[in-house]
Amino acid sequence: VTRVAAVQMTSGPRVPANLDEAERQIAAAAAAGAQLIVLPENFALMPLTDAERMAAAERDGQGPIQDFLSAQARRHRVWLVGGTIPIVAPAANKIRAACLLFNERGERVARYDKIHLFDVQLENGEKYHESNNFEPGDAVVVVDTPGGKLGLAVCYDLRFPELFRRLLDQGAELVAVPAAFTAHTGKAHWEVLVRARAIENLSYVIASAQDGRHANGRETHGDSMIVSPWGDVLARLAHGTGYVMAECDRARLQSVRKSLPSIQHRRLLA
């Protein structure tokens, strides 16, 4: 049994202030017994402008945000999913939304770059064009952890079940989903998508969200939650900053997969 926590934040444009808040939540969750902690997307920076994001982008393997994540994992002896941070991309003037995983010794053991970019014009007038600044990743990432095989996905990825099938095919038993869902789309789809991905793949889903109104005017949905392979919401935080924690039981997961073997019943394989 592994105790996992999903941290919820209302990040702003100042990296040091965001790291201070993340540190508080990591320390609290670790003190409460969490062994795996997931931070939300954009935890270190919700910039006022695209230029601010570019300026904060780090080179792979070096920079204050990456150093912070390593130090926190080591200090608290936890596995830490570092939400997403901006990492310099191979393409000129582009960055990657990189989700970094650190083990309890502070060693980086995985990097997942967000594959699906949020290019939408919503009915309420909100517009997002992540591909203007971001380059998509192309690698599916599943890592062995003490709590089971952990898959990584980010926010908009939730709408693409084929990614989660790829994670499943690589053995995923838990999936961490750092997110910053908009209030508009989150109200309609967030819980349904998180629970559907858990049910379809008979996996635990640890969904860590941004919440509230940010300095750049964006409003995010919150509702961080941990969902069981049966689709039960084990813990959730509707609004505000903080964390939620639940137990991921590998024996329970194996029992559910055995009693309802839908994974073995797949007929249309990619």
NUMAR-270558 format. One record per residue (C-alpha): residue in one letter; residue number from 1; z, y, x. Coordinates in Angstrom, 3 decimals, padded with zeros to 6 digits. Layout:
% residues N
SITE|residuo|num|up|north|east
SITE|A|NUM|Z|Y|X
...
END
This chain:
% residues 270
SITE|residuo|num|up|north|east
SITE|V|1|000.000|000.000|000.000
SITE|T|2|-001.004|003.415|001.366
SITE|R|3|000.349|006.725|000.100
SITE|V|4|-002.472|009.246|-000.151
SITE|A|5|-002.379|012.959|-000.939
SITE|A|6|-004.995|015.431|-002.163
SITE|V|7|-004.320|019.063|-001.223
SITE|Q|8|-005.370|021.919|-003.529
SITE|M|9|-005.930|025.437|-002.173
SITE|T|10|-007.266|028.863|-003.089
SITE|S|11|-008.869|029.656|000.250
SITE|G|12|-009.929|033.167|001.198
SITE|P|13|-011.935|034.930|003.911
SITE|R|14|-009.254|034.878|006.646
SITE|V|15|-009.233|031.649|008.654
SITE|P|16|-005.678|032.062|010.084
SITE|A|17|-004.169|032.580|006.612
SITE|N|18|-006.012|029.540|005.257
SITE|L|19|-004.847|027.386|008.176
SITE|D|20|-001.257|028.520|007.591
SITE|E|21|-001.490|027.434|003.951
SITE|A|22|-003.125|024.128|004.861
SITE|E|23|-000.362|023.509|007.401
SITE|R|24|002.312|024.081|004.751
SITE|Q|25|000.693|021.614|002.362
SITE|I|26|000.053|018.986|005.055
SITE|A|27|003.678|019.217|006.224
SITE|A|28|004.994|018.911|002.665
SITE|A|29|002.782|015.935|001.822
SITE|A|30|003.630|014.194|005.089
SITE|A|31|007.348|014.776|004.538
SITE|A|32|006.963|013.168|001.101
SITE|G|33|005.491|010.066|002.716
SITE|A|34|001.728|010.603|002.633
SITE|Q|35|-000.158|008.547|005.228
SITE|L|36|-003.654|009.839|004.422
SITE|I|37|-004.151|013.501|003.440
SITE|V|38|-007.382|015.045|002.125
SITE|L|39|-008.041|018.803|002.334
SITE|P|40|-010.544|020.536|000.003
SITE|E|41|-014.050|021.709|000.819
SITE|N|42|-014.125|025.092|002.612
SITE|F|43|-010.361|024.831|003.182
SITE|A|44|-010.473|027.033|006.292
SITE|L|45|-012.865|029.680|005.001
SITE|M|46|-014.185|031.006|001.702
SITE|P|47|-016.167|033.889|003.213
SITE|L|48|-017.111|037.174|001.618
SITE|T|49|-020.612|036.971|003.135
SITE|D|50|-022.949|034.377|004.616
SITE|A|51|-022.716|036.241|007.920
SITE|E|52|-018.952|035.649|008.027
SITE|R|53|-019.510|031.927|007.607
SITE|M|54|-022.096|031.858|010.386
SITE|A|55|-019.735|033.784|012.650
SITE|A|56|-016.949|031.241|012.040
SITE|A|57|-019.175|028.205|012.663
SITE|E|58|-017.917|026.005|015.501
SITE|R|59|-019.733|023.795|017.971
SITE|D|60|-019.205|020.108|017.410
SITE|G|61|-015.989|019.008|019.108
SITE|Q|62|-014.619|022.436|019.992
SITE|G|63|-013.098|025.356|018.131
SITE|P|64|-009.864|026.544|016.532
SITE|I|65|-010.380|024.810|013.166
SITE|Q|66|-011.125|021.458|014.809
SITE|D|67|-008.159|021.922|017.163
SITE|F|68|-005.959|022.671|014.154
SITE|L|69|-006.981|019.477|012.341
SITE|S|70|-006.383|017.336|015.411
SITE|A|71|-002.977|018.911|016.027
SITE|Q|72|-001.869|018.505|012.407
SITE|A|73|-002.869|014.832|012.281
SITE|R|74|-001.035|014.167|015.543
SITE|R|75|002.071|016.201|014.683
SITE|H|76|002.584|014.576|011.295
SITE|R|77|001.277|011.121|012.266
SITE|V|78|-001.173|011.058|009.364
SITE|W|79|-004.849|010.311|008.863
SITE|L|80|-006.389|013.643|007.889
SITE|V|81|-009.675|014.342|006.093
SITE|G|82|-010.509|017.900|007.106
SITE|G|83|-012.245|019.036|003.930
SITE|T|84|-015.387|020.687|005.241
SITE|I|85|-015.794|023.127|008.087
SITE|P|86|-018.907|024.999|009.272
SITE|I|87|-020.442|023.317|012.328
SITE|V|88|-023.479|024.701|014.167
SITE|A|89|-026.616|022.795|013.087
SITE|P|90|-029.619|021.690|015.147
SITE|A|91|-031.824|023.972|013.033
SITE|A|92|-031.811|027.623|014.054
SITE|N|93|-029.581|029.897|011.951
SITE|K|94|-028.268|026.967|009.896
SITE|I|95|-024.930|025.198|009.774
SITE|R|96|-023.697|021.830|008.590
SITE|A|97|-020.858|021.372|006.090
SITE|A|98|-018.992|018.808|008.167
SITE|C|99|-016.174|016.636|006.878
SITE|L|100|-014.123|015.434|009.841
SITE|L|101|-011.673|012.531|009.840
SITE|F|102|-008.793|012.373|012.334
SITE|N|103|-006.430|009.453|012.905
SITE|E|104|-002.660|009.686|013.327
SITE|R|105|-003.058|010.260|017.088
SITE|G|106|-005.192|013.341|016.426
SITE|E|107|-008.389|011.611|017.535
SITE|R|108|-011.551|012.372|015.597
SITE|V|109|-012.890|009.088|014.268
SITE|A|110|-015.690|010.238|011.955
SITE|R|111|-017.902|013.132|010.924
SITE|Y|112|-019.773|013.239|007.626
SITE|D|113|-022.229|016.081|006.968
SITE|K|114|-022.670|016.941|003.285
SITE|I|115|-025.972|015.425|002.162
SITE|H|116|-026.564|017.067|-001.237
SITE|L|117|-026.772|020.865|-001.179
SITE|F|118|-025.798|022.957|-004.200
SITE|D|119|-028.953|024.939|-005.121
SITE|V|120|-028.461|025.888|-008.764
SITE|Q|121|-028.806|028.696|-011.254
SITE|L|122|-026.190|028.117|-013.936
SITE|E|123|-026.499|029.194|-017.552
SITE|N|124|-023.594|031.609|-017.116
SITE|G|125|-025.566|033.535|-014.473
SITE|E|126|-023.916|032.093|-011.364
SITE|K|127|-026.359|031.274|-008.552
SITE|Y|128|-025.811|029.164|-005.460
SITE|H|129|-028.366|028.321|-002.768
SITE|E|130|-026.569|026.363|-000.086
SITE|S|131|-029.870|025.392|001.534
SITE|N|132|-030.344|029.045|002.574
SITE|N|133|-027.548|028.591|005.115
SITE|F|134|-026.858|024.881|005.333
SITE|E|135|-028.815|021.957|006.706
SITE|P|136|-028.193|018.678|004.870
SITE|G|137|-026.761|015.662|006.601
SITE|D|138|-028.457|012.276|006.349
SITE|A|139|-025.865|009.676|007.441
SITE|V|140|-023.584|007.697|005.102
SITE|V|141|-020.080|007.314|006.568
SITE|V|142|-017.456|004.613|005.965
SITE|V|143|-014.521|004.159|008.347
SITE|D|144|-011.830|001.516|008.795
SITE|T|145|-008.371|003.018|008.165
SITE|P|146|-004.933|001.410|007.792
SITE|G|147|-005.283|001.841|004.010
SITE|G|148|-008.712|000.237|003.747
SITE|K|149|-012.321|001.205|004.279
SITE|L|150|-012.675|004.938|003.570
SITE|G|151|-015.962|006.526|002.477
SITE|L|152|-016.613|010.268|002.735
SITE|A|153|-018.431|012.460|000.204
SITE|V|154|-018.335|016.188|-000.606
SITE|C|155|-018.354|018.111|-003.910
SITE|Y|156|-021.968|018.117|-005.226
SITE|D|157|-022.371|014.586|-003.818
SITE|L|158|-020.348|013.438|-006.856
SITE|R|159|-023.476|013.815|-009.014
SITE|F|160|-025.416|011.263|-006.972
SITE|P|161|-024.204|007.731|-007.733
SITE|E|162|-026.701|006.251|-005.267
SITE|L|163|-024.663|007.736|-002.407
SITE|F|164|-021.537|006.033|-003.702
SITE|R|165|-023.437|002.742|-003.970
SITE|R|166|-024.382|003.122|-000.314
SITE|L|167|-020.712|003.720|000.495
SITE|L|168|-019.799|000.619|-001.510
SITE|D|169|-022.437|-001.448|000.289
SITE|Q|170|-020.804|-000.406|003.566
SITE|G|171|-017.489|-001.726|002.275
SITE|A|172|-015.797|001.390|000.878
SITE|E|173|-012.534|000.761|-000.966
SITE|L|174|-011.390|004.393|-001.084
SITE|V|175|-013.541|007.515|-001.177
SITE|A|176|-012.337|010.978|-000.192
SITE|V|177|-014.130|013.806|-002.000
SITE|P|178|-013.251|017.302|-000.764
SITE|A|179|-014.649|019.777|-003.304
SITE|A|180|-014.961|023.365|-004.469
SITE|F|181|-016.387|022.769|-007.951
SITE|T|182|-017.180|025.928|-009.904
SITE|A|183|-014.951|026.627|-012.895
SITE|H|184|-018.029|026.459|-015.156
SITE|T|185|-019.333|023.051|-014.044
SITE|G|186|-015.870|021.671|-013.339
SITE|K|187|-014.680|022.205|-016.891
SITE|A|188|-017.643|020.186|-018.158
SITE|H|189|-018.076|017.454|-015.565
SITE|W|190|-015.423|017.201|-012.826
SITE|E|191|-013.036|014.642|-014.316
SITE|V|192|-015.849|012.579|-015.839
SITE|L|193|-017.688|012.355|-012.513
SITE|V|194|-014.613|011.553|-010.419
SITE|R|195|-013.498|008.811|-012.789
SITE|A|196|-017.026|007.421|-013.199
SITE|R|197|-017.471|007.064|-009.436
SITE|A|198|-014.139|005.195|-009.265
SITE|I|199|-014.991|002.882|-012.175
SITE|E|200|-018.567|002.109|-011.115
SITE|N|201|-017.541|001.185|-007.601
SITE|L|202|-014.095|-000.241|-008.407
SITE|S|203|-012.705|002.060|-005.724
SITE|Y|204|-009.934|004.600|-005.353
SITE|V|205|-011.173|008.208|-005.353
SITE|I|206|-009.130|010.983|-003.736
SITE|A|207|-010.615|014.252|-004.994
SITE|S|208|-009.227|017.385|-003.365
SITE|A|209|-010.270|020.709|-004.887
SITE|Q|210|-010.303|024.454|-004.507
SITE|D|211|-008.726|026.275|-007.461
SITE|G|212|-008.657|029.766|-008.917
SITE|R|213|-010.331|033.088|-008.240
SITE|H|214|-011.293|033.700|-004.623
SITE|A|215|-011.659|037.012|-002.797
SITE|N|216|-015.471|036.656|-002.864
SITE|G|217|-015.390|036.588|-006.693
SITE|R|218|-016.061|032.876|-006.996
SITE|E|219|-013.894|030.927|-009.433
SITE|T|220|-013.192|027.249|-008.795
SITE|H|221|-011.972|024.556|-011.158
SITE|G|222|-009.047|022.893|-009.387
SITE|D|223|-007.744|019.693|-011.003
SITE|S|224|-007.323|017.730|-007.781
SITE|M|225|-006.772|014.091|-008.677
SITE|I|226|-006.359|010.576|-007.385
SITE|V|227|-008.063|007.917|-009.501
SITE|S|228|-007.605|004.139|-009.444
SITE|P|229|-010.395|001.524|-009.346
SITE|W|230|-009.755|001.039|-013.081
SITE|G|231|-010.401|004.735|-013.720
SITE|D|232|-006.790|005.728|-014.338
SITE|V|233|-005.788|009.203|-013.154
SITE|L|234|-002.755|008.340|-011.019
SITE|A|235|-001.905|011.948|-010.154
SITE|R|236|-003.403|015.375|-010.738
SITE|L|237|-002.745|019.060|-010.178
SITE|A|238|-004.504|021.132|-012.825
SITE|H|239|-004.059|024.569|-011.244
SITE|G|240|-002.398|026.349|-008.376
SITE|T|241|-001.870|025.403|-004.752
SITE|G|242|-000.048|022.276|-003.711
SITE|Y|243|-000.765|018.585|-003.423
SITE|V|244|-000.714|015.408|-005.484
SITE|M|245|000.195|011.981|-004.173
SITE|A|246|-000.298|008.396|-005.297
SITE|E|247|-000.260|004.881|-003.908
SITE|C|248|-003.511|003.074|-003.137
SITE|D|249|-002.820|-000.636|-003.377
SITE|R|250|-005.424|-002.810|-001.669
SITE|A|251|-004.151|-005.932|-003.475
SITE|R|252|-004.594|-004.163|-006.816
SITE|L|253|-008.143|-003.158|-005.838
SITE|Q|254|-009.026|-006.724|-004.880
SITE|S|255|-007.502|-008.011|-008.126
SITE|V|256|-009.594|-005.599|-010.221
SITE|R|257|-012.762|-006.484|-008.317
SITE|K|258|-012.066|-010.186|-008.857
SITE|S|259|-011.231|-009.970|-012.573
SITE|L|260|-014.179|-007.686|-013.388
SITE|P|261|-016.794|-008.582|-010.751
SITE|S|262|-019.391|-005.985|-011.765
SITE|I|263|-020.202|-005.345|-008.106
SITE|Q|264|-021.474|-008.930|-007.838
SITE|H|265|-023.411|-008.590|-011.100
SITE|R|266|-025.780|-005.890|-009.846
SITE|R|267|-029.409|-006.812|-010.544
SITE|L|268|-031.284|-003.662|-009.542
SITE|L|269|-030.589|-003.250|-005.871
SITE|A|270|-032.160|-000.426|-003.936
END
